[in-house]
Amino acid sequence: MGEFLRCVRKRAELASSPAAVDKALRNVERKLTDATVVARNFQELLKGVSLSSSVVELPGVELVEKDRHILGAAVGSTCSHLLTGDQRHFQHLFGNVVGGVRVVHAAVLPEELGFQRSRSNNG
């Protein structure tokens, strides 16, 4: 993920909300056992990420309550894209624009930002 974010930083400003950062850290801590390494790496990833507490209510958008603030923060921060790997809760929004924010999965963000896909030398 670190290399991915370094590449994205070349073409985009990164933003998040304090609540999203807390949620991401909890998710990472659940998967990794060395808390010191997790904290150090996570803080390194957050360098240059602007945090905003501005959250917009989005009536009529189907999203579980615990994730509404994620999309609302992206809209409130006037982001162009919301990058999420949460397919279970956001998949129905992938590729759609909600409140001016295009919801995308990590697999398509490079293309969205104009990065060229590498081609194999097999043909």
NORSULDA-V382311 format. One record per pair of residues at least 4 apart in sequence whose C-alpha atoms are under 7 Angstrom apart, sorted by the first residue. I is the first residue (numbers start at 0). GAP is how many residues later the second one is. Records with the same first field share a line. If there is no record, write none. Layout:
BEGIN
I = GAP / GAP
END
This chain:
BEGIN
0 = 4
1 = 4 / 43
2 = 4
3 = 4
4 = 4
5 = 4
7 = 4
8 = 4 / 5
10 = 102
13 = 35 / 36
14 = 34 / 35 / 36
15 = 4 / 5 / 33 / 34 / 35 / 36
16 = 4 / 34 / 35 / 36 / 56
17 = 4 / 33 / 35
18 = 4
19 = 4 / 50
20 = 4
21 = 4
22 = 4
23 = 4
24 = 4
25 = 4
26 = 4
27 = 4
28 = 4 / 6 / 9
33 = 4
34 = 4
35 = 4
36 = 4
37 = 4
38 = 4
39 = 4
40 = 4
41 = 4
42 = 4
51 = 25
52 = 20
53 = 19 / 22 / 23
54 = 14 / 17 / 18 / 21
55 = 16 / 17 / 19 / 20
56 = 15
57 = 14
62 = 4 / 5 / 26
63 = 4 / 25
67 = 4
68 = 4
69 = 4
70 = 4
71 = 4
72 = 4
73 = 4 / 5 / 8 / 27
74 = 4 / 24 / 25 / 26
78 = 22
79 = 20 / 21 / 22
80 = 20 / 21 / 22 / 23
81 = 19 / 20 / 21 / 22
82 = 20 / 21 / 22 / 23
83 = 20 / 21 / 22
84 = 20 / 21
85 = 4
86 = 4
89 = 4
92 = 10
93 = 9 / 10 / 11
94 = 7 / 8 / 9
95 = 6 / 7
96 = 4 / 5 / 6
97 = 4
103 = 4 / 5
104 = 4
107 = 4
108 = 4
109 = 4 / 5
110 = 4 / 5
END
